[in-house]
Amino acid sequence: MNDRGLLDLIIGRIPGLTATERVLLCKQCNGETEVRGLSKRDMEQFLGHSFTRPWDMDAITAQAEKDATAAGIQGIGYVSYTADEYPPLLREIWDPPALVFYRGRLPNPERPLVAMVGTRRPSGPAVAQAYTIAKALGEAGIAVVSGLALGIDAMAHRGNIEGGAPTVAVLGSGLDEVYPAANRTLARRAIEAGGVLLSEYPPGIQPRKWHFPARNRIISALSRGVLIVEAPQTSGALITARFALEQGRDLWVASVSLASPCGEGTKKLAEEGAGVISTGMEILDEWGIVVQAGADRSRGDTNPGDRGGGAECGYALASSLARSLNIEHC
């Protein structure tokens, strides 16, 4: 337990607050005793509006104590908005989470991160390009941020891990409820490789449909740039693209999606001005990052038309990866 005691966990369990209101409470309150002494009237005065949810500070505190116990047993850490260890880029957005739970190592704030997201039902070429771009970034020491979903997210994490980088997975549930279950092995590999699982939800919180759009703002916020690999018009990945633009992040789409029947959303982003990326090295070149000695720049190249045998190799890789992670293609 840190010197703030249960303060941040209690704030995280007060029902009906927005992320911004929780941050305000974290900044205003200096100790557990102070927040436990708040009445419903105090809360309404602090927020400047009526508080309609049930108010039982004893029950809220009891739940926070359970959260602390569960986190300790399961090796889950947590860091408050007010702590020095809080990811600095995440602190910049207008609605940062007041509390971030993590399992593994928090990302190095001195190294830029690249977010990679896309459809859960990707085409074969998109699977191959996601994997190879993420692997090339990993070989250059750049970690990829994604949402641990099936499809493009899983390929991005897997490629990044196999490239030797500490990939970052942001969940829409508590860290003891890794979703989908098919990616639990991948989650374990991420931690074993020095990466991290992150969530704004305490242990025991199940995944809910509305958690995932909220999760997407964290994926983009942690990153210097966001790559949408492949996205239909209704893909949740386009929500991440919108957050990226609002947060002032670089935004790209993968070249393979421009000719894909699953890429209507990414094609529209390109038409509206998003950059088009074919290799991981193009991102590094744009940022002026010099590749580490021994890295092979050509490994980020996945365009089937660029060299003989590329199409066959790409589709073979896509099929192998899809079978191993049970990906459904569109």
Backbone as numpy.savetxt, mean C-alpha at the origin, in Angstrom:
# Nx Ny Nz CAx CAy CAz Cx Cy Cz
4.95 -1.03 25.51 4.11 0.17 25.51 4.99 1.41 25.51
4.65 2.42 24.65 5.44 3.65 24.62 5.00 4.59 25.73
5.63 5.76 25.81 5.34 6.67 26.92 3.97 7.32 26.80
3.25 7.09 25.71 1.89 7.58 25.56 0.86 6.56 26.05
1.36 5.41 26.53 0.47 4.39 27.03 -0.50 3.90 25.97
-1.76 3.79 26.35 -2.79 3.33 25.42 -3.43 4.48 24.64
-2.89 5.67 24.79 -3.52 6.86 24.20 -3.90 6.66 22.73
-2.94 6.30 21.89 -3.20 6.21 20.46 -4.15 5.07 20.11
-4.04 3.95 20.84 -4.94 2.84 20.60 -6.37 3.19 20.99
-6.53 3.95 22.07 -7.86 4.40 22.48 -8.45 5.32 21.42
-7.67 6.27 20.95 -8.14 7.19 19.91 -8.55 6.41 18.66
-7.78 5.38 18.34 -8.09 4.56 17.18 -9.39 3.78 17.31
-9.86 3.59 18.52 -11.08 2.82 18.75 -12.32 3.67 19.03
-12.17 4.98 19.11 -13.35 5.84 19.30 -14.18 5.79 18.02
-15.43 5.38 18.09 -16.22 5.20 16.87 -16.63 6.52 16.24
-16.78 6.48 14.90 -17.37 7.61 14.20 -16.48 8.77 13.88
-15.17 8.67 14.11 -14.26 9.77 13.81 -13.65 9.59 12.43
-13.38 10.69 11.75 -12.63 10.64 10.51 -11.14 10.52 10.82
-10.35 10.17 9.80 -8.90 10.09 9.99 -8.34 11.42 10.47
-8.84 12.51 9.90 -8.35 13.84 10.27 -8.67 14.16 11.73
-9.87 13.78 12.18 -10.24 14.03 13.58 -9.41 13.20 14.54
-9.07 11.98 14.16 -8.20 11.17 15.02 -6.81 11.78 15.13
-6.30 12.31 14.02 -4.99 12.97 14.06 -5.04 14.18 14.99
-6.10 14.96 14.91 -6.24 16.13 15.79 -6.22 15.73 17.26
-6.91 14.63 17.58 -6.91 14.14 18.96 -5.52 13.69 19.38
-4.82 12.98 18.47 -3.45 12.53 18.79 -2.55 13.71 19.09
-2.71 14.79 18.36 -1.87 15.97 18.56 -2.28 16.76 19.81
-3.57 16.73 20.14 -4.07 17.52 21.24 -3.83 16.86 22.60
-4.02 15.54 22.66 -3.93 14.83 23.93 -2.49 14.39 24.20
-2.04 14.52 25.43 -0.66 14.22 25.78 -0.50 12.95 26.61
-1.60 12.31 26.96 -1.47 11.11 27.76 -2.76 10.33 27.80
-2.64 9.08 28.18 -3.78 8.17 28.25 -4.86 8.69 29.20
-4.43 9.22 30.34 -5.39 9.71 31.33 -6.24 10.83 30.77
-5.60 11.69 29.97 -6.32 12.84 29.40 -7.45 12.39 28.47
-7.17 11.43 27.60 -8.20 11.01 26.66 -9.27 10.17 27.35
-8.87 9.39 28.37 -9.86 8.58 29.08 -10.83 9.43 29.88
-10.43 10.66 30.18 -11.30 11.55 30.94 -12.28 12.33 30.08
-12.22 12.17 28.75 -13.12 12.92 27.88 -14.56 12.40 28.01
-15.50 13.33 28.07 -16.92 12.98 28.04 -17.44 13.18 26.62
-18.65 12.73 26.38 -19.27 12.95 25.07 -19.37 14.45 24.79
-19.70 15.22 25.80 -19.79 16.68 25.63 -18.43 17.27 25.28
-17.39 16.80 25.97 -16.02 17.26 25.65 -15.70 16.98 24.18
-16.06 15.77 23.73 -15.76 15.38 22.35 -16.51 16.27 21.37
-17.76 16.57 21.65 -18.53 17.43 20.75 -17.94 18.83 20.68
-17.47 19.34 21.82 -16.85 20.66 21.82 -15.54 20.66 21.05
-14.79 19.56 21.20 -13.52 19.46 20.50 -13.73 19.37 18.99
-14.70 18.56 18.56 -14.93 18.34 17.14 -15.70 19.49 16.49
-16.49 20.21 17.29 -17.29 21.30 16.75 -18.58 20.83 16.10
-19.00 19.62 16.41 -20.28 19.11 15.89 -20.79 18.03 16.84
-22.05 17.67 16.67 -22.66 16.68 17.55 -22.03 15.31 17.31
-21.99 14.50 18.36 -21.41 13.16 18.30 -22.56 12.17 18.52
-22.93 11.46 17.47 -24.14 10.63 17.52 -23.88 9.18 17.86
-22.62 8.78 17.90 -22.31 7.37 18.17 -22.35 7.08 19.67
-22.56 5.81 20.05 -22.55 5.45 21.48 -21.23 5.85 22.13
-21.31 6.32 23.37 -20.10 6.78 24.07 -19.92 5.97 25.35
-18.89 5.16 25.38 -18.57 4.35 26.55 -17.07 4.23 26.63
-16.44 5.18 27.31 -14.98 5.22 27.34 -14.38 4.00 28.02
-15.10 3.40 28.97 -14.59 2.18 29.60 -14.50 1.04 28.58
-15.53 0.91 27.75 -15.51 -0.14 26.73 -14.46 0.14 25.67
-14.31 1.41 25.30 -13.29 1.78 24.31 -11.90 1.46 24.84
-11.65 1.79 26.10 -10.35 1.51 26.71 -10.09 0.01 26.80
-11.12 -0.75 27.16 -10.97 -2.20 27.25 -10.60 -2.79 25.90
-11.21 -2.27 24.82 -10.87 -2.76 23.48 -9.44 -2.37 23.11
-9.02 -1.17 23.49 -7.64 -0.75 23.22 -6.64 -1.65 23.95
-6.99 -2.07 25.16 -6.12 -2.98 25.90 -6.02 -4.33 25.19
-7.14 -4.80 24.64 -7.13 -6.05 23.86 -6.26 -5.88 22.62
-6.33 -4.72 21.97 -5.51 -4.46 20.79 -4.02 -4.52 21.14
-3.66 -3.93 22.27 -2.26 -3.92 22.70 -1.78 -5.34 22.97
-2.61 -6.14 23.61 -2.25 -7.53 23.89 -2.10 -8.34 22.61
-3.08 -8.19 21.70 -3.03 -8.93 20.43 -1.81 -8.53 19.62
-1.50 -7.24 19.59 -0.33 -6.78 18.83 0.95 -7.37 19.40
1.06 -7.40 20.72 2.25 -7.96 21.35 2.41 -9.44 21.05
1.33 -10.19 21.12 1.39 -11.63 20.88 1.75 -11.92 19.42
1.23 -11.13 18.50 1.38 -11.42 17.08 2.55 -10.68 16.42
3.34 -9.99 17.20 4.50 -9.30 16.64 4.14 -8.11 15.78
3.05 -7.44 16.12 2.59 -6.28 15.37 2.99 -5.01 16.12
3.69 -4.13 15.44 4.03 -2.84 16.02 3.04 -1.79 15.58
3.09 -0.63 16.21 2.24 0.48 15.77 2.96 1.79 16.04
2.71 2.75 15.16 3.38 4.03 15.25 2.35 5.14 15.04
2.37 6.11 15.92 1.41 7.21 15.89 1.87 8.32 14.94
0.91 9.09 14.49 1.20 10.27 13.66 2.20 11.19 14.33
2.21 11.22 15.65 3.09 12.14 16.38 4.50 11.60 16.56
4.75 10.35 16.19 6.05 9.72 16.42 7.04 10.04 15.30
8.29 10.10 15.64 9.33 10.36 14.64 9.39 9.27 13.58
9.04 8.04 13.94 9.14 6.91 13.01 8.01 6.87 11.98
7.01 7.70 12.17 5.88 7.72 11.24 6.37 8.05 9.83
5.94 7.32 8.78 6.43 7.59 7.42 6.21 9.05 7.02
7.26 9.76 6.69 7.14 11.21 6.46 6.25 11.59 5.29
6.29 10.85 4.20 5.43 11.19 3.07 3.96 10.99 3.40
3.68 10.00 4.23 2.30 9.74 4.63 1.76 10.89 5.48
2.64 11.51 6.25 2.23 12.64 7.10 1.83 13.85 6.26
2.27 13.93 5.01 2.03 15.10 4.18 0.60 15.21 3.67
-0.12 14.10 3.55 -1.44 14.15 2.91 -2.47 14.75 3.87
-3.62 15.13 3.35 -4.59 15.85 4.19 -5.34 14.94 5.14
-5.39 13.62 4.86 -6.13 12.70 5.73 -5.28 11.48 6.10
-4.11 11.68 6.71 -3.26 10.54 7.07 -3.89 9.73 8.19
-3.61 8.44 8.26 -4.09 7.66 9.41 -3.40 8.12 10.68
-4.15 8.17 11.77 -3.56 8.59 13.04 -2.61 7.54 13.59
-2.83 6.30 13.20 -2.04 5.19 13.72 -1.80 4.20 12.60
-0.56 3.77 12.45 -0.20 2.77 11.46 0.31 1.53 12.17
-0.33 0.40 11.91 0.13 -0.88 12.43 1.06 -1.51 11.40
2.09 -2.21 11.87 3.02 -2.80 10.92 3.58 -4.12 11.45
3.89 -4.97 10.53 4.58 -6.22 10.83 5.76 -6.32 9.88
6.96 -6.33 10.42 8.16 -6.28 9.61 8.92 -5.00 9.92
9.59 -4.44 8.91 10.36 -3.21 9.10 9.73 -2.07 8.33
9.53 -0.95 9.00 9.01 0.22 8.32 9.95 0.62 7.18
9.41 1.13 6.07 10.28 1.49 4.94 11.28 2.58 5.29
12.43 2.51 4.66 13.49 3.50 4.86 13.05 4.83 4.27
12.91 5.88 5.09 12.43 7.17 4.57 13.41 7.84 3.63
14.64 7.35 3.59 15.66 7.94 2.72 15.62 7.36 1.30
14.82 6.31 1.08 14.75 5.68 -0.23 13.36 5.89 -0.83
13.28 6.32 -2.08 11.96 6.50 -2.71 11.28 5.15 -2.95
9.97 5.16 -2.91 9.18 3.96 -3.17 8.36 4.16 -4.43
8.09 3.07 -5.12 7.23 3.09 -6.31 5.99 2.25 -6.03
4.82 2.83 -6.18 3.58 2.07 -6.05 3.26 1.42 -7.39
2.83 0.15 -7.34 2.40 -0.56 -8.54 1.08 -1.25 -8.23
0.04 -0.91 -8.98 -1.28 -1.49 -8.76 -1.95 -1.77 -10.09
-3.03 -2.52 -10.03 -3.77 -2.85 -11.26 -4.88 -3.83 -10.99
-5.46 -4.34 -12.04 -6.61 -5.22 -11.96 -6.28 -6.55 -11.29
-7.28 -7.13 -10.65 -7.13 -8.46 -10.06 -7.21 -9.56 -11.11
-7.65 -9.21 -12.30 -7.76 -10.19 -13.39 -6.99 -9.70 -14.61
-5.68 -9.71 -14.53 -4.86 -9.12 -15.58 -4.71 -10.02 -16.81
-4.33 -9.40 -17.90 -3.95 -10.16 -19.09 -2.57 -10.77 -18.88
-2.23 -11.78 -19.67 -0.93 -12.42 -19.55 0.24 -11.46 -19.72
0.25 -10.63 -20.76 1.36 -9.68 -20.92 1.49 -8.71 -19.74
0.37 -8.30 -19.13 0.44 -7.39 -18.00 1.05 -8.08 -16.78
0.73 -9.36 -16.60 1.34 -10.14 -15.52 2.86 -10.13 -15.67
3.32 -10.41 -16.89 4.76 -10.47 -17.14 5.43 -9.12 -16.94
4.79 -8.05 -17.43 5.41 -6.74 -17.31 5.44 -6.26 -15.85
4.37 -6.51 -15.11 4.36 -6.14 -13.69 5.50 -6.83 -12.95
5.66 -8.11 -13.19 6.70 -8.88 -12.50 8.09 -8.35 -12.85
8.35 -8.15 -14.13 9.71 -7.78 -14.54 10.06 -6.34 -14.16
9.09 -5.43 -14.21 9.37 -4.06 -13.77 9.67 -4.05 -12.28
8.86 -4.75 -11.50 9.07 -4.79 -10.05 10.40 -5.46 -9.70
10.77 -6.48 -10.46 12.03 -7.17 -10.21 13.21 -6.26 -10.54
13.10 -5.53 -11.65 14.17 -4.60 -12.02 14.33 -3.50 -10.97
13.22 -3.00 -10.46 13.30 -1.99 -9.41 13.95 -2.57 -8.16
13.58 -3.80 -7.84 14.18 -4.46 -6.69 15.68 -4.63 -6.84
16.12 -5.00 -8.03 17.55 -5.18 -8.27 18.31 -3.85 -8.16
17.59 -2.75 -8.34 18.19 -1.43 -8.20 18.03 -0.88 -6.77
17.44 -1.70 -5.88 17.29 -1.28 -4.49 16.06 -0.46 -4.20
15.09 -0.47 -5.11 13.87 0.31 -4.93 12.73 -0.62 -4.54
12.09 -0.36 -3.41 10.96 -1.16 -2.96 9.68 -0.72 -3.64
8.81 -1.69 -3.88 7.51 -1.45 -4.48 6.43 -1.51 -3.40
5.47 -0.60 -3.49 4.31 -0.58 -2.60 3.10 -1.06 -3.38
2.34 -1.98 -2.81 1.10 -2.41 -3.44 0.15 -2.91 -2.36
-0.99 -3.51 -2.80 -2.05 -3.83 -1.87 -2.24 -5.30 -1.57
-1.31 -6.17 -2.00 -1.35 -7.60 -1.73 -2.60 -8.27 -2.29
-3.26 -7.65 -3.26 -4.43 -8.27 -3.89 -3.96 -9.30 -4.92
-4.90 -10.10 -5.40 -4.61 -11.00 -6.50 -4.27 -10.19 -7.75
-3.65 -10.83 -8.70 -3.37 -10.17 -9.98 -2.13 -9.31 -9.95
-2.26 -8.06 -10.41 -1.11 -7.17 -10.57 -0.40 -6.93 -9.25
-1.14 -6.71 -8.16 -0.50 -6.46 -6.87 0.43 -7.61 -6.49
-0.08 -8.84 -6.61 0.74 -10.00 -6.25 1.98 -10.10 -7.11
1.85 -9.83 -8.41 3.01 -9.89 -9.30 4.03 -8.83 -8.94
3.56 -7.64 -8.57 4.48 -6.57 -8.20 5.26 -6.94 -6.94
4.56 -7.44 -5.93 5.25 -7.86 -4.71 6.23 -8.99 -4.98
5.79 -9.98 -5.74 6.65 -11.13 -5.98 7.90 -10.74 -6.76
7.73 -9.97 -7.81 8.89 -9.53 -8.58 9.85 -8.72 -7.74
9.32 -7.84 -6.92 10.16 -6.99 -6.07 10.95 -7.81 -5.06
10.29 -8.79 -4.45 10.98 -9.67 -3.51 12.09 -10.43 -4.21
11.80 -10.97 -5.38 12.80 -11.75 -6.11 13.89 -10.88 -6.70
13.65 -9.56 -6.75 14.70 -8.63 -7.13 15.55 -8.20 -5.95
15.16 -8.63 -4.74 15.97 -8.36 -3.55 15.58 -7.12 -2.77
14.36 -6.60 -2.97 13.95 -5.39 -2.27 12.94 -5.69 -1.16
12.87 -4.83 -0.16 11.91 -4.99 0.95 10.53 -4.44 0.58
9.75 -5.20 -0.11 8.46 -4.74 -0.62 7.52 -4.33 0.50
6.59 -3.44 0.19 5.66 -2.87 1.17 4.23 -3.22 0.76
3.51 -3.93 1.61 2.13 -4.33 1.33 1.19 -3.61 2.29
0.21 -2.90 1.74 -0.75 -2.15 2.55 -2.08 -2.90 2.51
-2.59 -3.29 3.67 -3.78 -4.12 3.76 -5.03 -3.30 4.09
-6.17 -3.85 3.73 -7.45 -3.26 4.07 -8.12 -3.99 5.22
-7.32 -4.55 6.11 -7.80 -5.30 7.27 -6.73 -5.24 8.34
-7.04 -5.83 9.52 -6.00 -5.97 10.52 -4.91 -6.90 10.02
-3.71 -6.75 10.55 -2.58 -7.53 10.05 -2.64 -9.00 10.44
-3.57 -9.36 11.30 -3.78 -10.77 11.61 -4.84 -11.38 10.69
-5.36 -10.59 9.75 -6.40 -11.05 8.83 -5.94 -10.81 7.40
-4.82 -11.41 7.01 -4.28 -11.20 5.67 -5.30 -11.66 4.63
-5.63 -10.73 3.73 -6.63 -11.01 2.70 -6.07 -10.57 1.36
-6.24 -11.43 0.32 -6.91 -12.73 0.32 -6.02 -13.83 0.92
-6.66 -14.91 1.36 -5.92 -16.00 1.99 -4.89 -16.59 1.05
-5.15 -16.54 -0.25 -4.23 -17.10 -1.23 -2.87 -16.41 -1.21
-2.82 -15.20 -0.68 -1.56 -14.45 -0.66 -0.88 -14.42 0.71
-1.30 -15.31 1.62 -0.66 -15.34 2.94 0.80 -15.76 2.85
1.09 -16.72 1.98 2.48 -17.12 1.80 3.31 -15.97 1.25
2.74 -15.22 0.32 3.43 -14.06 -0.24 3.68 -13.01 0.83
2.71 -12.82 1.72 2.88 -11.87 2.83 4.03 -12.30 3.73
4.11 -13.58 4.01 5.20 -14.08 4.85 6.54 -13.87 4.15
6.58 -14.12 2.85 7.83 -13.92 2.11 8.26 -12.45 2.15
7.29 -11.56 2.08 7.62 -10.13 2.11 8.32 -9.77 3.42
7.80 -10.26 4.53 8.40 -9.97 5.83 9.78 -10.62 5.94
9.89 -11.87 5.50 11.17 -12.57 5.56 12.24 -11.89 4.72
11.82 -11.18 3.68 12.76 -10.47 2.80 13.10 -9.08 3.32
12.64 -8.73 4.52 12.94 -7.43 5.09 11.89 -6.38 4.81
10.77 -6.79 4.20 9.70 -5.85 3.89 8.73 -5.69 5.04
7.55 -5.19 4.73 6.61 -4.86 5.79 5.17 -4.97 5.30
4.28 -5.38 6.21 2.84 -5.28 6.01 2.37 -4.08 6.83
1.55 -3.22 6.23 1.04 -2.02 6.90 -0.48 -2.00 6.88
-1.07 -1.39 7.89 -2.52 -1.19 7.90 -2.87 -0.09 8.88
-3.95 0.63 8.60 -4.45 1.58 9.59 -5.47 0.93 10.51
-5.74 -0.37 10.30 -6.75 -1.07 11.09 -6.09 -1.94 12.16
-6.63 -1.93 13.37 -6.05 -2.73 14.46 -6.30 -4.22 14.27
-5.60 -5.06 15.01 -5.80 -6.51 14.91 -7.27 -6.88 15.10
-7.70 -7.88 14.34 -9.07 -8.38 14.47 -10.06 -7.75 13.52
-9.68 -6.66 12.83 -10.60 -6.01 11.90 -10.62 -6.77 10.58
-11.79 -7.22 10.19 -11.96 -7.97 8.95 -11.92 -7.04 7.74
-11.56 -7.57 6.57 -11.61 -6.73 5.36 -13.05 -6.37 5.01
-13.28 -5.13 4.67 -14.58 -4.66 4.24 -14.42 -3.91 2.92
-15.47 -3.93 2.11 -15.37 -3.34 0.78 -14.88 -1.89 0.82
-15.38 -1.12 1.80 -15.01 0.30 1.86 -13.61 0.54 2.41
-12.98 -0.51 2.97 -11.61 -0.34 3.46 -10.61 -0.16 2.31
-10.91 -0.75 1.16 -9.90 -0.79 0.11 -9.70 0.55 -0.61
-10.75 1.32 -0.91 -10.49 2.66 -1.44 -9.70 3.52 -0.45
-10.01 3.39 0.86 -9.24 4.14 1.86 -7.79 3.68 1.89
-7.60 2.37 1.77 -6.25 1.80 1.74 -5.43 2.38 0.58
-6.09 2.65 -0.54 -5.38 3.12 -1.73 -4.70 4.47 -1.53
-5.28 5.31 -0.66 -4.65 6.62 -0.43 -3.31 6.45 0.27
-3.18 5.39 1.07 -1.93 5.12 1.77 -0.89 4.58 0.80
-1.31 3.71 -0.11 -0.39 3.17 -1.12 0.26 4.30 -1.91
-0.55 5.23 -2.40 0.02 6.33 -3.19 0.80 7.31 -2.32
0.33 7.55 -1.10 0.99 8.53 -0.24 2.40 8.11 0.14
2.61 6.82 0.34 3.94 6.33 0.73 4.96 6.45 -0.40
4.49 6.66 -1.61 5.32 6.51 -2.81 5.66 7.86 -3.45
6.79 7.87 -4.12 7.14 9.06 -4.90 6.41 9.05 -6.24
6.13 7.86 -6.75 5.43 7.73 -8.02 4.55 6.49 -8.02
3.50 6.51 -8.85 2.53 5.42 -8.92 2.44 4.93 -10.36
2.58 3.60 -10.53 2.46 2.97 -11.84 1.18 2.13 -11.86
0.25 2.49 -12.74 -0.95 1.69 -12.95 -0.64 0.73 -14.09
-0.51 -0.55 -13.78 -0.04 -1.50 -14.78 -1.13 -1.82 -15.79
-2.32 -2.13 -15.31 -3.43 -2.45 -16.20 -4.72 -2.28 -15.40
-5.68 -1.54 -15.97 -6.90 -1.27 -15.22 -8.08 -1.06 -16.16
-9.15 -1.85 -16.00 -10.39 -1.56 -16.72 -10.98 -0.24 -16.24
-12.06 0.19 -16.87 -12.66 1.48 -16.53 -13.20 1.53 -15.11
-13.57 0.37 -14.55 -14.15 0.34 -13.21 -13.17 -0.16 -12.15
-11.90 -0.24 -12.48 -10.90 -0.79 -11.56 -10.66 0.13 -10.37
-10.49 -0.48 -9.19 -10.12 0.29 -8.02 -8.75 0.94 -8.14
-7.92 0.42 -9.06 -6.60 1.02 -9.27 -6.71 2.47 -9.73
-7.81 2.82 -10.38 -8.00 4.19 -10.85 -8.24 5.13 -9.68
-8.74 4.60 -8.57 -8.86 5.40 -7.34 -7.47 5.77 -6.85
-6.54 4.80 -6.92 -5.16 5.08 -6.53 -4.55 6.15 -7.43
-4.87 6.09 -8.72 -4.37 7.11 -9.65 -4.88 8.49 -9.27
-6.16 8.57 -8.89 -6.72 9.86 -8.48 -6.02 10.38 -7.23
-5.80 9.50 -6.26 -5.08 9.91 -5.05 -3.68 10.40 -5.40
-3.02 9.70 -6.32 -1.66 10.09 -6.71 -1.63 11.51 -7.24
-2.60 11.85 -8.07 -2.65 13.21 -8.62 -2.95 14.23 -7.53
-3.88 13.89 -6.63 -4.22 14.81 -5.54 -3.04 15.04 -4.61
-2.21 14.01 -4.44 -1.09 14.07 -3.51 0.20 14.57 -4.16
0.14 14.87 -5.45 1.31 15.40 -6.14 2.36 14.35 -6.47
1.96 13.11 -6.64 2.89 12.03 -6.98 3.03 11.91 -8.51
4.15 11.36 -8.96 4.30 11.02 -10.37 3.29 9.93 -10.71
2.77 9.96 -11.93 1.79 8.95 -12.35 2.16 8.42 -13.73
2.25 7.09 -13.81 2.53 6.42 -15.08 1.55 5.28 -15.31
1.48 4.84 -16.57 0.79 3.60 -16.90 1.79 2.71 -17.62
1.56 1.41 -17.54 2.45 0.45 -18.20 2.11 0.36 -19.68
3.12 0.28 -20.51 2.92 0.29 -21.96 2.07 -0.88 -22.43
2.19 -2.03 -21.77 1.47 -3.22 -22.21 -0.04 -3.03 -22.15
-0.51 -2.16 -21.26 -1.96 -2.00 -21.09 -2.61 -1.22 -22.22
-1.81 -0.50 -23.01 -2.39 0.33 -24.06 -3.02 -0.49 -25.17
-2.57 -1.73 -25.32 -3.14 -2.61 -26.34 -3.97 -3.73 -25.73
-4.31 -3.61 -24.46 -4.99 -4.68 -23.75 -6.50 -4.43 -23.67
-7.31 -5.48 -23.85 -8.76 -5.32 -23.64 -9.11 -5.05 -22.18
-8.16 -5.30 -21.27 -8.37 -5.01 -19.84 -7.87 -3.63 -19.46
-7.42 -2.83 -20.42 -6.73 -1.58 -20.10 -7.45 -0.31 -20.47
-8.80 -0.33 -20.51 -9.52 0.88 -20.89 -9.21 2.05 -19.94
-9.12 1.73 -18.66 -8.83 2.78 -17.68 -7.44 3.34 -17.82
-6.46 2.47 -18.05 -5.08 2.94 -18.19 -4.90 3.71 -19.50
-5.58 3.28 -20.55 -5.49 4.02 -21.81 -6.02 5.45 -21.64
-7.09 5.60 -20.89 -7.64 6.93 -20.66 -6.66 7.79 -19.86
-6.00 7.19 -18.86 -5.00 7.94 -18.10 -3.87 8.43 -19.00
-3.43 7.57 -19.92 -2.37 7.96 -20.85 -2.83 9.11 -21.74
-4.07 9.04 -22.21 -4.62 10.10 -23.05 -4.70 11.42 -22.30
-4.87 11.33 -20.97 -4.99 12.54 -20.16 -3.64 13.05 -19.66
-2.56 12.38 -20.05 -1.24 12.91 -19.75 -0.34 12.08 -18.88
-0.81 10.92 -18.40 0.08 10.06 -17.60 1.22 9.56 -18.46
2.40 9.43 -17.87 3.54 8.89 -18.61 3.35 7.41 -18.91
4.01 6.95 -19.93 3.94 5.54 -20.32 5.29 4.89 -20.04
5.27 3.80 -19.27 6.50 3.14 -18.82 6.55 1.72 -19.36
7.71 1.33 -19.89 7.91 -0.04 -20.36 8.84 -0.83 -19.46
9.75 -0.14 -18.79 10.75 -0.81 -17.97 10.93 -0.09 -16.64
11.45 -0.83 -15.67 11.76 -0.22 -14.39 12.84 0.85 -14.51
13.77 0.63 -15.45 14.87 1.57 -15.59 14.41 2.94 -16.08
13.29 2.98 -16.78 12.77 4.28 -17.22 12.38 5.13 -16.01
11.83 4.50 -14.98 11.49 5.23 -13.76 12.75 5.76 -13.09
13.76 4.89 -12.99 15.00 5.30 -12.35 15.68 6.42 -13.13
15.66 6.32 -14.45 16.25 7.38 -15.27 15.51 8.70 -15.07
14.18 8.63 -14.99 13.39 9.85 -14.81 13.71 10.51 -13.48
14.01 9.71 -12.48 14.34 10.23 -11.15 15.83 10.54 -10.98
16.62 10.21 -11.99 18.05 10.46 -11.89 18.77 9.53 -10.93
18.24 8.32 -10.75 18.85 7.33 -9.86 19.81 6.45 -10.64
21.02 6.35 -10.16 22.04 5.53 -10.80 21.87 4.09 -10.33
21.85 3.15 -11.26 21.67 1.74 -10.93 22.90 1.22 -10.22
22.69 0.39 -9.20 23.80 -0.19 -8.45 24.66 -1.06 -9.36
25.94 -1.13 -9.03 26.87 -1.94 -9.82 26.39 -3.38 -9.88
26.45 -3.94 -11.09 26.06 -5.34 -11.26 24.63 -5.52 -11.70
23.80 -4.47 -11.59 22.42 -4.59 -12.03 22.37 -4.60 -13.54
21.47 -5.38 -14.11 21.33 -5.51 -15.56 20.16 -4.66 -16.01
20.45 -3.56 -16.70 19.40 -2.64 -17.12 18.39 -3.30 -18.04
18.81 -4.28 -18.80 17.90 -4.90 -19.76 16.82 -5.74 -19.10
16.99 -6.05 -17.81 16.02 -6.93 -17.16 14.66 -6.27 -16.98
14.62 -4.95 -17.06 13.33 -4.29 -16.94 12.54 -4.28 -18.23
13.09 -4.75 -19.33 12.47 -4.67 -20.64 11.53 -5.84 -20.85
10.24 -5.54 -21.05 9.28 -6.61 -21.25 8.46 -6.43 -22.52
8.87 -5.51 -23.39 8.12 -5.30 -24.62 8.36 -6.46 -25.58
7.32 -7.27 -25.90 7.54 -8.45 -26.72 8.10 -8.15 -28.09
7.90 -6.92 -28.58 8.36 -6.63 -29.93 9.78 -6.12 -30.01
10.45 -5.93 -28.89 11.76 -5.30 -28.91 12.89 -6.23 -29.30
12.76 -7.53 -29.03 13.84 -8.43 -29.41 13.28 -9.82 -29.65
13.93 -10.58 -30.48 13.45 -11.89 -30.87 13.18 -12.78 -29.68
12.03 -13.49 -29.70 11.70 -14.42 -28.63 11.04 -13.76 -27.45
10.91 -12.42 -27.44 10.34 -11.73 -26.30 8.91 -12.11 -26.01
8.11 -12.23 -27.07 6.70 -12.55 -26.85 6.54 -13.93 -26.24
7.27 -14.90 -26.79 7.16 -16.26 -26.27 7.62 -16.33 -24.82
8.74 -15.68 -24.53 9.24 -15.68 -23.15 8.26 -14.99 -22.21
7.69 -13.86 -22.66 6.76 -13.14 -21.81 5.53 -13.96 -21.49
4.95 -14.60 -22.50 3.74 -15.38 -22.26 4.04 -16.61 -21.42
5.21 -17.22 -21.61 5.57 -18.38 -20.79 5.71 -17.97 -19.33
6.35 -16.83 -19.10 6.50 -16.32 -17.74 5.13 -16.00 -17.14
4.28 -15.36 -17.94 2.95 -15.00 -17.45 2.15 -16.24 -17.04
2.22 -17.26 -17.87 1.46 -18.48 -17.57 1.97 -19.14 -16.31
3.28 -19.17 -16.15 3.86 -19.80 -14.96 3.47 -19.05 -13.69
3.56 -17.72 -13.74 3.22 -16.91 -12.58 1.72 -17.01 -12.26
0.91 -17.00 -13.28 -0.54 -17.07 -13.06 -0.93 -18.39 -12.41
-0.32 -19.48 -12.87 -0.64 -20.78 -12.28 -0.22 -20.83 -10.82
0.94 -20.26 -10.51 1.46 -20.37 -9.15 0.65 -19.58 -8.14
-0.02 -18.48 -8.59 -0.79 -17.66 -7.67 -2.28 -17.68 -7.97
-2.73 -18.60 -8.82 -4.15 -18.78 -9.10 -4.81 -17.50 -9.58
-4.16 -16.83 -10.52 -4.72 -15.58 -11.03 -5.72 -15.89 -12.14
-6.87 -15.19 -12.09 -7.86 -15.31 -13.14 -7.61 -14.22 -14.16
-7.47 -14.62 -15.43 -7.23 -13.64 -16.48 -8.55 -13.12 -17.02
-8.53 -11.87 -17.52 -9.76 -11.32 -18.09 -9.96 -11.90 -19.49
